[in-house]
Amino acid sequence: MDKDFLNRIIKKYRGDPGEVLEMLLDIQEEEKYLPRKALNSLAEKLNLPLAKIYRLAEFYESLSLKPQGRCQINVCAGTACHVRGASNILEEFEQQLGIKAGQVTPDLNFGLKKVNCVGTCALGPVVTIQDRYLGNMSPLKVKKVIQEYSDLKDREKKHA
């Protein structure tokens, strides 16, 4: 992680140790996880015990100490989605991506998670990708979704 980026995050929150969770979220937004080096630097610059920062990082499910996919796929496993076949959708994503829930593809393009309710039960089964909600999902739609996001990543690489 770039030291200037970390300094900008700290400055954004006026160096307030009470805003460390927001800082961690900003770091993760940039890095797609919380690198050890960034956590060490943050603890040092905020004069906080490193253990406190790690406790926060481990407590909140939205934070990750392991690299996440650039494109995070979350399959809702809440009751409404479960009874409408969410497990079949998860299995199809696992098969198509060659990973299990909780893992990341070797190229770090896709991460896959089974999550509890995402709050859109009427649309179930639901899959979230990035900030997008895909309702009425089925195993037949999985390959198309993966292709759509693979194409998007390819276009981003060409414009970078």
matplotlib code that plots the C-alpha trace (Angstrom):
import matplotlib.pyplot as plt

x = [0.0, 1.2, 2.2, 0.7, -2.7, -2.6, -1.7, -4.6, -7.0, -5.7, -6.0, -9.5, -10.5, -8.4, -6.2, -9.0, -8.5, -12.2, -12.6, -10.3, -13.1, -13.8, -10.1, -10.1, -13.0, -11.2, -8.1, -10.0, -11.9, -8.5, -6.7, -9.6, -8.4, -6.4, -2.7, -0.6, 1.8, -1.1, -2.4, 1.0, 1.5, -2.0, -1.5, 1.8, 0.5, -2.6, -0.7, -3.1, -2.2, -2.0, -4.1, -7.0, -6.9, -6.7, -9.7, -11.8, -10.6, -11.6, -14.9, -16.6, -17.5, -17.3, -13.5, -11.0, -7.4, -7.2, -7.1, -10.6, -11.6, -11.8, -15.3, -17.0, -19.9, -22.2, -24.9, -27.7, -28.5, -31.3, -34.5, -36.4, -33.4, -32.6, -36.1, -35.9, -32.7, -29.8, -27.7, -28.0, -26.9, -23.9, -22.9, -23.1, -20.9, -18.4, -18.3, -18.0, -15.3, -13.5, -13.5, -15.5, -17.4, -15.0, -12.3, -10.9, -9.9, -6.2, -6.2, -8.0, -10.7, -13.6, -14.3, -17.3, -19.1, -22.3, -23.9, -26.9, -29.9, -29.2, -32.7, -34.3, -36.3, -39.0, -36.4, -35.0, -32.9, -30.5, -26.8, -24.9, -22.0, -20.2, -23.1, -25.5, -28.4, -29.4, -32.8, -34.6, -31.3, -31.0, -28.2, -28.8, -28.0, -24.6, -22.4, -23.8, -23.2, -19.6, -19.1, -20.5, -18.2, -15.2, -15.8, -16.1, -12.8, -11.2, -12.5, -11.1, -7.7, -7.6, -8.5, -6.0]
y = [0.0, 3.4, 5.5, 8.6, 6.9, 5.8, 9.4, 10.7, 8.3, 9.4, 13.0, 12.5, 11.4, 14.1, 11.3, 10.5, 7.0, 6.8, 6.6, 3.6, 1.4, 3.9, 4.0, 0.2, 0.3, 2.8, 0.7, -2.3, -0.5, 0.3, -2.9, -5.4, -6.6, -5.4, -5.9, -6.6, -3.8, -1.2, -2.3, -2.0, 1.5, 2.6, 1.4, 3.2, 6.5, 6.5, 5.4, 2.4, -1.1, -3.3, -5.9, -3.5, -3.0, -6.7, -7.3, -4.8, -6.4, -9.9, -8.9, -7.3, -9.7, -6.9, -6.7, -9.2, -10.0, -12.2, -11.0, -10.8, -11.0, -7.8, -8.8, -10.2, -12.5, -13.0, -15.7, -15.0, -18.0, -16.4, -18.4, -17.0, -17.5, -20.9, -22.3, -20.9, -22.8, -20.6, -23.7, -24.8, -21.4, -21.4, -24.9, -23.6, -20.6, -23.0, -25.3, -22.4, -20.6, -23.7, -22.4, -23.0, -20.4, -18.3, -18.6, -16.4, -17.4, -17.7, -14.6, -12.7, -11.7, -13.3, -14.0, -16.1, -16.0, -17.5, -14.8, -14.4, -12.4, -9.4, -7.9, -8.4, -11.5, -10.7, -10.9, -14.3, -16.0, -13.1, -12.7, -9.5, -8.5, -5.3, -3.0, -4.7, -7.0, -9.8, -11.1, -14.3, -15.9, -19.5, -21.9, -21.3, -17.6, -18.1, -18.6, -15.5, -13.4, -14.6, -13.9, -10.4, -9.5, -11.2, -9.0, -5.9, -6.7, -7.2, -3.8, -2.1, -3.6, -2.3, 1.2, 1.2]
z = [0.0, -0.9, 2.2, 0.7, 0.3, 4.0, 5.0, 2.9, 4.7, 8.1, 7.2, 5.8, 9.4, 11.0, 12.6, 15.0, 16.4, 17.0, 13.2, 12.8, 11.5, 8.7, 7.9, 7.6, 5.3, 3.0, 3.0, 2.1, -0.6, -2.3, -1.6, -1.6, 1.8, 4.8, 4.2, 7.3, 6.4, 6.2, 9.6, 11.2, 9.7, 10.8, 14.4, 14.5, 13.0, 15.3, 18.3, 18.8, 19.9, 16.8, 18.6, 18.8, 15.0, 14.4, 16.8, 14.7, 11.4, 12.7, 14.3, 11.3, 8.6, 6.0, 6.7, 5.5, 6.3, 3.2, -0.4, -1.9, -5.5, -7.5, -8.2, -5.0, -5.5, -2.5, -2.7, -0.2, 2.0, 4.0, 4.5, 1.5, -0.8, 0.6, 0.0, -3.6, -4.4, -3.3, -2.5, -6.2, -7.3, -5.0, -6.2, -9.8, -9.0, -7.3, -10.3, -12.9, -10.9, -9.7, -6.1, -2.9, -1.0, 1.0, -1.6, -4.4, -7.9, -8.5, -10.7, -7.9, -10.3, -8.4, -4.7, -3.7, -0.3, 1.1, 3.2, 5.4, 4.4, 2.2, 2.9, -0.5, 0.2, -2.4, -5.1, -3.9, -4.6, -4.7, -5.6, -5.0, -7.1, -6.3, -5.5, -7.7, -6.6, -9.0, -8.1, -9.2, -9.9, -11.1, -11.8, -15.6, -15.2, -13.4, -16.5, -18.1, -14.9, -14.7, -18.4, -18.0, -15.2, -16.9, -19.9, -17.7, -16.1, -19.5, -20.6, -17.5, -18.1, -21.7, -20.5, -17.6]

ax = plt.figure().add_subplot(projection="3d")
ax.plot(x, y, z, "-o")
ax.set_aspect("equal")
plt.show()
